[in-house]
Amino acid sequence: MEQVRQASSDDLHRIGQLVADFTVDRAGHRGADLTRPADGGGELPDPTGTSLALYVTQPNRLALVGTLDDWVAAVALCRVDDEGGERRGVLDVCFVDPGAREVGLGHLLLERSLEWFAGQRCRGVDGIAFPGDRMAKSFFEAAGFKARLLVMHLPIDGQPTD
């Protein structure tokens, strides 16, 4: 049975594994190597570091896990960004283990994340989809997300990018 619950410190090791998998998956998309949090590219915590623990200990952050029976198969990492005087939710990570996809865990995580963001009085929520990542783009669009910014990039060191 699919369920979503708030993560605890006992989940940090498994969350770290999922974030590492997400990082590898994300790295395969055009532009991922050039993206910084300031660009709106999300904040990727170090899967083995203390930054991951902030999502289970800080009031302006939330870690959710999606489970199949008792197996933690998915993660969502949420934070509130107060910069600019308007509270904005940022979904830094929403990732389902490839072996657990197509059963609705991603949608359950997103639904629960949006409830939390609403409770935090956020005026909107940003999720990240890279160029060519049709799966992420379709996931967000199905939930009503719309693109609000496209960042164009031209390297000046003579090195082509994908």
FITIDO-20902 format. One record per residue: y, x, z of N, C-alpha, C in turn. Coordinates in nm, 3 decimals. Each point is the difference from the previous one (the first is absolute). Example, Ala and Ser with C-alpha at 12.3 -4.5 7.8 and 13.67 -1.06 7.14 Angstrom:
+---------+---------+---------+---------+---------+---------+---------+---------+---------+
|     n_Y |     n_X |     n_Z |    ca_Y |    ca_X |    ca_Z |     c_Y |     c_X |     c_Z |
+---------+---------+---------+---------+---------+---------+---------+---------+---------+
|  -0.569 |   1.319 |   0.780 |   0.119 |  -0.089 |   0.000 |   0.120 |   0.090 |   0.000 |
|   0.105 |  -0.035 |  -0.072 |   0.119 |   0.082 |   0.006 |   0.109 |  -0.077 |   0.073 |
+---------+---------+---------+---------+---------+---------+---------+---------+---------+
end
This chain:
+---------+---------+---------+---------+---------+---------+---------+---------+---------+
|     n_Y |     n_X |     n_Z |    ca_Y |    ca_X |    ca_Z |     c_Y |     c_X |     c_Z |
+---------+---------+---------+---------+---------+---------+---------+---------+---------+
|  -0.119 |   0.084 |   0.000 |   0.119 |  -0.084 |   0.000 |   0.125 |   0.088 |   0.000 |
|   0.099 |  -0.037 |  -0.080 |   0.124 |   0.075 |  -0.011 |   0.097 |  -0.044 |   0.110 |
|   0.058 |   0.098 |   0.065 |   0.099 |  -0.027 |   0.104 |   0.107 |   0.107 |  -0.003 |
|   0.116 |  -0.033 |   0.056 |   0.108 |   0.097 |   0.016 |   0.042 |  -0.004 |   0.146 |
|   0.021 |   0.119 |   0.054 |   0.046 |   0.011 |   0.139 |   0.096 |   0.116 |   0.012 |
|   0.078 |  -0.004 |   0.108 |   0.089 |   0.112 |   0.028 |  -0.085 |   0.119 |   0.039 |
|   0.036 |   0.116 |  -0.051 |  -0.075 |   0.121 |   0.030 |   0.032 |   0.051 |   0.139 |
|  -0.093 |   0.075 |   0.055 |   0.021 |   0.066 |   0.128 |  -0.019 |   0.150 |  -0.020 |
|   0.025 |   0.075 |   0.104 |  -0.018 |   0.145 |  -0.010 |  -0.146 |   0.036 |  -0.029 |
|  -0.093 |  -0.087 |   0.034 |  -0.141 |   0.023 |  -0.031 |  -0.026 |  -0.001 |  -0.150 |
|   0.088 |  -0.061 |  -0.077 |  -0.017 |  -0.010 |  -0.145 |   0.063 |   0.116 |  -0.077 |
|   0.071 |   0.088 |   0.069 |   0.080 |   0.101 |  -0.069 |  -0.084 |   0.092 |  -0.089 |
|  -0.118 |   0.039 |   0.042 |  -0.082 |   0.088 |  -0.083 |  -0.034 |  -0.068 |  -0.132 |
|  -0.046 |  -0.125 |   0.006 |  -0.036 |  -0.072 |  -0.122 |   0.124 |  -0.028 |  -0.086 |
|   0.112 |  -0.035 |   0.064 |   0.124 |  -0.021 |  -0.074 |   0.038 |   0.129 |  -0.073 |
|  -0.016 |   0.113 |   0.067 |   0.029 |   0.129 |  -0.063 |  -0.084 |   0.022 |  -0.124 |
|  -0.127 |  -0.037 |   0.006 |  -0.088 |   0.013 |  -0.117 |   0.050 |  -0.088 |  -0.115 |
|   0.038 |  -0.123 |   0.033 |   0.048 |  -0.093 |  -0.103 |   0.133 |   0.047 |  -0.059 |
|   0.089 |   0.053 |   0.084 |   0.128 |   0.051 |  -0.050 |  -0.024 |   0.122 |  -0.089 |
|  -0.096 |   0.085 |   0.036 |  -0.033 |   0.114 |  -0.086 |  -0.052 |  -0.049 |  -0.135 |
|  -0.084 |  -0.102 |   0.000 |  -0.050 |  -0.056 |  -0.126 |   0.114 |  -0.062 |  -0.081 |
|   0.090 |  -0.069 |   0.068 |   0.117 |  -0.059 |  -0.066 |   0.085 |   0.108 |  -0.064 |
|   0.019 |   0.111 |   0.072 |   0.081 |   0.110 |  -0.050 |  -0.061 |   0.058 |  -0.127 |
|  -0.132 |   0.018 |  -0.002 |  -0.068 |   0.051 |  -0.119 |   0.014 |  -0.100 |  -0.114 |
|  -0.020 |  -0.128 |   0.029 |   0.012 |  -0.104 |  -0.102 |   0.141 |  -0.003 |  -0.058 |
|   0.098 |   0.004 |   0.087 |   0.140 |  -0.006 |  -0.039 |   0.042 |   0.122 |  -0.081 |
|  -0.056 |   0.117 |   0.033 |   0.038 |   0.124 |  -0.068 |  -0.034 |  -0.003 |  -0.148 |
|  -0.093 |  -0.086 |  -0.039 |  -0.038 |  -0.008 |  -0.140 |   0.097 |  -0.078 |  -0.086 |
|   0.105 |  -0.054 |   0.059 |   0.094 |  -0.083 |  -0.076 |   0.126 |   0.077 |  -0.034 |
|   0.051 |  -0.026 |  -0.118 |   0.121 |   0.064 |  -0.049 |   0.115 |  -0.021 |   0.099 |
|   0.067 |   0.110 |   0.035 |   0.116 |  -0.006 |   0.088 |  -0.030 |   0.019 |   0.147 |
|  -0.125 |  -0.008 |   0.040 |  -0.033 |   0.008 |   0.142 |   0.038 |   0.135 |   0.060 |
|  -0.013 |   0.106 |  -0.077 |   0.031 |   0.133 |   0.052 |   0.150 |   0.023 |   0.015 |
|   0.080 |  -0.084 |  -0.057 |   0.146 |   0.016 |   0.004 |   0.068 |  -0.096 |   0.097 |
|  -0.077 |  -0.088 |   0.061 |   0.058 |  -0.106 |   0.080 |   0.020 |   0.044 |   0.145 |
|   0.115 |  -0.037 |   0.052 |   0.034 |   0.026 |   0.141 |   0.030 |  -0.133 |   0.067 |
|  -0.012 |  -0.006 |   0.132 |   0.033 |  -0.126 |   0.068 |   0.141 |  -0.050 |  -0.032 |
|   0.095 |   0.091 |  -0.016 |   0.138 |  -0.041 |  -0.030 |   0.011 |  -0.070 |  -0.135 |
|  -0.095 |   0.025 |  -0.090 |   0.000 |  -0.067 |  -0.130 |  -0.056 |  -0.141 |   0.010 |
|  -0.053 |  -0.036 |   0.114 |  -0.067 |  -0.128 |   0.013 |  -0.150 |   0.014 |  -0.021 |
|  -0.048 |   0.124 |  -0.002 |  -0.141 |   0.025 |  -0.026 |  -0.090 |  -0.016 |   0.118 |
|   0.052 |  -0.050 |   0.109 |  -0.084 |  -0.018 |   0.118 |  -0.011 |   0.128 |   0.079 |
|  -0.048 |  -0.014 |   0.119 |  -0.014 |   0.112 |   0.092 |  -0.149 |   0.020 |   0.022 |
|  -0.054 |   0.108 |  -0.050 |  -0.143 |   0.024 |   0.018 |  -0.023 |   0.086 |   0.123 |
|  -0.062 |  -0.057 |   0.102 |  -0.028 |   0.080 |   0.119 |  -0.111 |   0.100 |  -0.029 |
|   0.004 |   0.111 |   0.070 |  -0.107 |   0.098 |  -0.009 |  -0.124 |  -0.063 |   0.061 |
|  -0.109 |  -0.011 |  -0.077 |  -0.118 |  -0.068 |   0.051 |  -0.063 |   0.068 |   0.121 |
|   0.034 |   0.126 |   0.023 |  -0.057 |   0.070 |   0.116 |   0.105 |   0.029 |   0.106 |
|   0.123 |  -0.043 |  -0.023 |   0.110 |   0.036 |   0.089 |   0.042 |  -0.112 |   0.093 |
|   0.101 |   0.032 |   0.081 |   0.049 |  -0.095 |   0.099 |   0.082 |  -0.112 |  -0.063 |
|   0.050 |   0.019 |  -0.123 |   0.082 |  -0.105 |  -0.060 |  -0.080 |  -0.129 |  -0.019 |
|  -0.128 |   0.011 |  -0.018 |  -0.084 |  -0.118 |  -0.016 |  -0.002 |  -0.083 |   0.129 |
|   0.000 |   0.067 |   0.113 |  -0.004 |  -0.070 |   0.130 |   0.124 |  -0.085 |   0.023 |
|   0.112 |   0.034 |  -0.066 |   0.122 |  -0.078 |   0.017 |  -0.019 |  -0.146 |  -0.041 |
|  -0.089 |  -0.023 |  -0.096 |  -0.024 |  -0.136 |  -0.048 |  -0.073 |  -0.088 |   0.102 |
|  -0.061 |   0.062 |   0.099 |  -0.064 |  -0.080 |   0.106 |   0.076 |   0.005 |   0.131 |
|   0.105 |   0.085 |   0.009 |   0.071 |   0.013 |   0.128 |   0.146 |  -0.042 |  -0.005 |
|   0.063 |   0.000 |  -0.117 |   0.143 |  -0.029 |  -0.009 |   0.025 |  -0.148 |  -0.031 |
|   0.101 |  -0.060 |   0.063 |   0.024 |  -0.143 |  -0.023 |   0.051 |  -0.034 |  -0.140 |
|   0.057 |   0.096 |  -0.073 |   0.050 |  -0.028 |  -0.135 |  -0.103 |   0.038 |  -0.107 |
|  -0.125 |   0.020 |   0.042 |  -0.108 |   0.032 |  -0.092 |  -0.124 |  -0.079 |   0.038 |
|  -0.087 |  -0.016 |  -0.098 |  -0.123 |  -0.076 |   0.024 |  -0.111 |   0.055 |  -0.088 |
|  -0.116 |   0.016 |   0.060 |  -0.120 |   0.034 |  -0.076 |  -0.096 |  -0.117 |   0.011 |
|  -0.046 |  -0.046 |  -0.115 |  -0.100 |  -0.106 |  -0.005 |  -0.125 |   0.056 |  -0.066 |
|  -0.115 |  -0.048 |   0.044 |  -0.124 |   0.038 |  -0.067 |  -0.070 |  -0.126 |  -0.047 |
|  -0.064 |   0.013 |  -0.114 |  -0.082 |  -0.107 |  -0.054 |  -0.145 |   0.039 |   0.020 |
|  -0.078 |  -0.094 |   0.048 |  -0.140 |   0.032 |   0.029 |  -0.093 |  -0.092 |  -0.078 |
|  -0.114 |   0.055 |  -0.035 |  -0.113 |  -0.076 |  -0.053 |  -0.106 |   0.012 |   0.109 |
|  -0.032 |  -0.112 |   0.061 |  -0.080 |   0.001 |   0.122 |   0.072 |   0.091 |   0.099 |
|  -0.056 |   0.111 |   0.041 |   0.071 |   0.088 |   0.093 |   0.049 |   0.129 |  -0.065 |
|  -0.019 |   0.014 |  -0.131 |   0.038 |   0.122 |  -0.071 |   0.146 |  -0.007 |  -0.042 |
|   0.080 |   0.099 |   0.040 |   0.140 |   0.008 |  -0.040 |   0.003 |   0.048 |  -0.145 |
|   0.037 |  -0.093 |  -0.089 |  -0.006 |   0.025 |  -0.144 |   0.137 |   0.004 |  -0.066 |
|   0.107 |  -0.029 |   0.075 |   0.132 |  -0.008 |  -0.061 |   0.108 |   0.024 |   0.106 |
|   0.117 |   0.040 |  -0.048 |   0.110 |   0.027 |   0.091 |   0.133 |  -0.040 |  -0.064 |
|   0.091 |  -0.046 |   0.084 |   0.140 |  -0.022 |  -0.039 |   0.086 |   0.068 |   0.105 |
|   0.095 |   0.079 |  -0.045 |   0.095 |   0.066 |   0.089 |   0.139 |  -0.052 |  -0.033 |
|   0.063 |  -0.061 |   0.098 |   0.127 |  -0.069 |  -0.018 |   0.106 |   0.064 |   0.090 |
|   0.124 |  -0.002 |  -0.049 |   0.111 |   0.045 |   0.085 |   0.127 |  -0.075 |  -0.038 |
|   0.090 |  -0.005 |   0.095 |   0.130 |  -0.063 |  -0.021 |   0.102 |   0.110 |  -0.024 |
|   0.077 |  -0.015 |  -0.106 |   0.106 |   0.094 |  -0.035 |   0.132 |  -0.070 |   0.028 |
|   0.077 |   0.055 |   0.094 |   0.130 |  -0.058 |   0.037 |   0.117 |   0.065 |  -0.072 |
|  -0.026 |   0.098 |  -0.083 |   0.106 |   0.072 |  -0.066 |   0.083 |  -0.092 |  -0.088 |
|   0.130 |   0.018 |   0.003 |   0.088 |  -0.081 |  -0.083 |   0.038 |  -0.132 |   0.064 |
|  -0.037 |  -0.022 |   0.124 |   0.041 |  -0.119 |   0.072 |  -0.082 |  -0.124 |  -0.028 |
|  -0.098 |   0.008 |  -0.085 |  -0.084 |  -0.115 |  -0.029 |  -0.146 |   0.038 |   0.023 |
|  -0.069 |  -0.081 |   0.078 |  -0.140 |   0.030 |   0.031 |  -0.088 |  -0.028 |  -0.122 |
|  -0.071 |   0.103 |  -0.040 |  -0.089 |  -0.010 |  -0.116 |  -0.138 |   0.045 |   0.044 |
|  -0.100 |  -0.077 |  -0.037 |  -0.137 |   0.040 |   0.026 |  -0.050 |   0.092 |  -0.108 |
|  -0.078 |   0.100 |   0.039 |  -0.058 |   0.093 |  -0.096 |  -0.150 |   0.006 |   0.026 |
|  -0.074 |  -0.032 |  -0.102 |  -0.146 |   0.008 |   0.006 |  -0.036 |   0.139 |  -0.053 |
|  -0.014 |   0.096 |   0.091 |  -0.025 |   0.138 |  -0.039 |  -0.138 |   0.017 |  -0.062 |
|  -0.097 |  -0.069 |   0.053 |  -0.138 |   0.009 |  -0.050 |  -0.061 |  -0.139 |   0.006 |
|  -0.065 |  -0.038 |  -0.106 |  -0.088 |  -0.117 |  -0.001 |  -0.117 |   0.041 |  -0.088 |
|  -0.112 |   0.032 |   0.064 |  -0.111 |   0.061 |  -0.072 |  -0.133 |  -0.058 |   0.048 |
|  -0.083 |  -0.033 |  -0.098 |  -0.135 |  -0.050 |   0.028 |  -0.099 |   0.100 |  -0.057 |
|  -0.097 |   0.038 |   0.080 |  -0.106 |   0.089 |  -0.046 |  -0.059 |  -0.059 |  -0.129 |
|  -0.018 |   0.082 |  -0.104 |  -0.051 |  -0.053 |  -0.127 |  -0.129 |  -0.080 |   0.013 |
|  -0.084 |   0.033 |   0.096 |  -0.125 |  -0.073 |   0.019 |   0.017 |  -0.136 |   0.064 |
|   0.123 |  -0.032 |   0.043 |   0.025 |  -0.128 |   0.068 |   0.102 |  -0.086 |  -0.075 |
|   0.030 |   0.036 |  -0.122 |   0.099 |  -0.075 |  -0.076 |  -0.059 |  -0.129 |  -0.056 |
|   0.089 |  -0.089 |  -0.039 |  -0.036 |  -0.128 |  -0.063 |  -0.055 |  -0.103 |   0.098 |
|   0.022 |   0.021 |   0.131 |  -0.042 |  -0.103 |   0.097 |   0.119 |  -0.059 |   0.074 |
|   0.123 |   0.046 |  -0.032 |   0.120 |  -0.059 |   0.057 |   0.063 |   0.075 |   0.116 |
|  -0.053 |   0.117 |   0.036 |   0.058 |   0.073 |   0.113 |   0.145 |   0.041 |  -0.025 |
|   0.031 |   0.045 |  -0.121 |   0.138 |   0.039 |  -0.031 |   0.097 |  -0.115 |   0.018 |
|  -0.039 |  -0.117 |  -0.047 |   0.086 |  -0.119 |   0.015 |   0.015 |  -0.040 |   0.146 |
|  -0.108 |   0.011 |   0.077 |   0.009 |  -0.030 |   0.144 |   0.093 |   0.098 |   0.070 |
|  -0.011 |   0.129 |  -0.034 |   0.090 |   0.101 |   0.058 |   0.146 |  -0.029 |  -0.035 |
|   0.023 |  -0.032 |  -0.127 |   0.137 |  -0.027 |  -0.043 |   0.056 |  -0.124 |   0.070 |
|  -0.079 |  -0.104 |   0.009 |   0.045 |  -0.123 |   0.066 |   0.038 |   0.028 |   0.145 |
|  -0.085 |   0.072 |   0.071 |   0.028 |   0.032 |   0.141 |   0.120 |   0.092 |   0.013 |
|   0.015 |   0.096 |  -0.094 |   0.116 |   0.089 |   0.000 |   0.129 |  -0.079 |  -0.018 |
|   0.000 |  -0.093 |  -0.096 |   0.119 |  -0.081 |  -0.026 |   0.037 |  -0.085 |   0.121 |
|  -0.098 |  -0.050 |   0.072 |   0.027 |  -0.076 |   0.123 |   0.069 |   0.090 |   0.102 |
|  -0.050 |   0.122 |   0.014 |   0.060 |   0.094 |   0.095 |   0.143 |   0.034 |  -0.042 |
|   0.022 |   0.029 |  -0.129 |   0.135 |   0.032 |  -0.048 |   0.096 |  -0.117 |   0.026 |
|  -0.045 |  -0.122 |  -0.021 |   0.084 |  -0.117 |   0.027 |   0.036 |  -0.006 |   0.149 |
|  -0.096 |   0.028 |   0.084 |   0.024 |   0.002 |   0.145 |   0.094 |   0.111 |   0.042 |
|   0.010 |   0.104 |  -0.081 |   0.092 |   0.111 |   0.026 |   0.139 |  -0.025 |  -0.060 |
|   0.019 |  -0.119 |  -0.056 |   0.127 |  -0.042 |  -0.060 |   0.039 |   0.086 |  -0.121 |
|  -0.098 |   0.041 |  -0.078 |   0.028 |   0.075 |  -0.123 |   0.046 |  -0.099 |  -0.107 |
|   0.095 |   0.042 |  -0.081 |   0.051 |  -0.087 |  -0.107 |  -0.081 |   0.013 |  -0.127 |
|  -0.083 |   0.102 |  -0.008 |  -0.085 |   0.021 |  -0.116 |  -0.102 |   0.107 |   0.031 |
|  -0.095 |   0.016 |  -0.089 |  -0.107 |   0.098 |   0.018 |  -0.019 |   0.076 |  -0.130 |
|  -0.013 |   0.131 |   0.011 |  -0.028 |   0.086 |  -0.115 |  -0.144 |   0.049 |   0.007 |
|  -0.067 |  -0.004 |  -0.113 |  -0.131 |   0.060 |  -0.017 |   0.008 |   0.091 |  -0.122 |
|  -0.081 |   0.103 |  -0.004 |   0.012 |   0.102 |  -0.104 |  -0.111 |  -0.015 |  -0.103 |
|   0.040 |   0.003 |  -0.127 |  -0.094 |   0.003 |  -0.112 |   0.053 |   0.102 |  -0.100 |
|  -0.082 |   0.095 |  -0.037 |   0.042 |   0.104 |  -0.093 |  -0.018 |  -0.043 |  -0.144 |
|   0.073 |   0.065 |  -0.092 |  -0.017 |  -0.032 |  -0.142 |  -0.147 |   0.014 |  -0.040 |
|  -0.050 |  -0.098 |  -0.067 |  -0.139 |   0.003 |  -0.045 |  -0.100 |  -0.050 |   0.100 |
|   0.043 |  -0.026 |   0.123 |  -0.093 |  -0.050 |   0.103 |  -0.002 |  -0.152 |  -0.009 |
|  -0.067 |  -0.050 |  -0.101 |  -0.004 |  -0.143 |  -0.028 |  -0.060 |  -0.077 |   0.119 |
|  -0.100 |   0.057 |   0.068 |  -0.063 |  -0.071 |   0.111 |   0.101 |  -0.028 |   0.112 |
|   0.078 |   0.102 |   0.038 |   0.099 |  -0.018 |   0.106 |   0.111 |  -0.095 |  -0.045 |
|   0.046 |   0.018 |  -0.123 |   0.107 |  -0.087 |  -0.051 |  -0.046 |  -0.146 |  -0.002 |
|  -0.118 |  -0.025 |  -0.049 |  -0.053 |  -0.137 |  -0.006 |  -0.020 |  -0.058 |   0.140 |
|  -0.046 |   0.083 |   0.093 |  -0.020 |  -0.043 |   0.138 |   0.131 |  -0.050 |   0.059 |
|   0.106 |   0.080 |  -0.015 |   0.130 |  -0.040 |   0.056 |   0.060 |  -0.119 |  -0.074 |
|  -0.010 |  -0.001 |  -0.132 |   0.057 |  -0.112 |  -0.077 |  -0.069 |  -0.131 |   0.035 |
|  -0.130 |   0.003 |   0.023 |  -0.074 |  -0.122 |   0.037 |   0.051 |  -0.057 |   0.133 |
|   0.056 |   0.086 |   0.084 |   0.053 |  -0.044 |   0.129 |   0.148 |  -0.035 |  -0.009 |
|   0.060 |   0.009 |  -0.120 |   0.140 |  -0.038 |  -0.017 |   0.098 |   0.116 |  -0.001 |
|  -0.046 |   0.122 |   0.012 |   0.089 |   0.116 |  -0.005 |   0.059 |   0.014 |  -0.140 |
|   0.122 |   0.052 |  -0.007 |   0.067 |   0.030 |  -0.126 |   0.052 |   0.143 |   0.007 |
|  -0.001 |   0.069 |  -0.112 |   0.057 |   0.135 |  -0.004 |   0.148 |  -0.008 |   0.031 |
|   0.050 |   0.089 |   0.084 |   0.142 |   0.001 |   0.033 |   0.067 |   0.130 |  -0.037 |
|  -0.082 |   0.101 |  -0.038 |   0.057 |   0.129 |  -0.034 |  -0.100 |   0.079 |  -0.082 |
|   0.045 |   0.058 |  -0.108 |  -0.081 |   0.095 |  -0.076 |   0.073 |   0.133 |   0.007 |
|  -0.066 |   0.103 |   0.042 |   0.060 |   0.132 |   0.009 |  -0.047 |   0.081 |  -0.120 |
|   0.093 |   0.041 |  -0.083 |  -0.031 |   0.081 |  -0.118 |   0.018 |   0.146 |   0.038 |
|  -0.081 |   0.087 |  -0.059 |   0.003 |   0.142 |   0.037 |  -0.011 |   0.087 |  -0.125 |
|   0.078 |   0.108 |  -0.002 |  -0.007 |   0.100 |  -0.107 |  -0.004 |   0.136 |   0.066 |
|  -0.109 |   0.076 |  -0.016 |  -0.003 |   0.135 |   0.056 |   0.094 |   0.090 |  -0.078 |
|   0.065 |   0.094 |   0.069 |   0.091 |   0.090 |  -0.069 |  -0.052 |   0.144 |  -0.002 |
|  -0.117 |   0.020 |   0.052 |  -0.055 |   0.136 |   0.001 |  -0.085 |   0.031 |  -0.122 |
|   0.000 |  -0.090 |  -0.098 |  -0.076 |   0.022 |  -0.121 |  -0.147 |  -0.039 |   0.009 |
|  -0.042 |  -0.043 |   0.118 |  -0.140 |  -0.040 |   0.019 |  -0.013 |  -0.149 |  -0.025 |
|  -0.087 |  -0.038 |  -0.093 |  -0.019 |  -0.144 |  -0.023 |  -0.073 |  -0.066 |   0.115 |
|   0.029 |  -0.127 |   0.020 |  -0.073 |  -0.080 |   0.098 |  -0.077 |  -0.105 |  -0.077 |
|  -0.100 |  -0.057 |   0.065 |  -0.080 |  -0.105 |  -0.064 |   0.082 |  -0.121 |  -0.031 |
+---------+---------+---------+---------+---------+---------+---------+---------+---------+
end
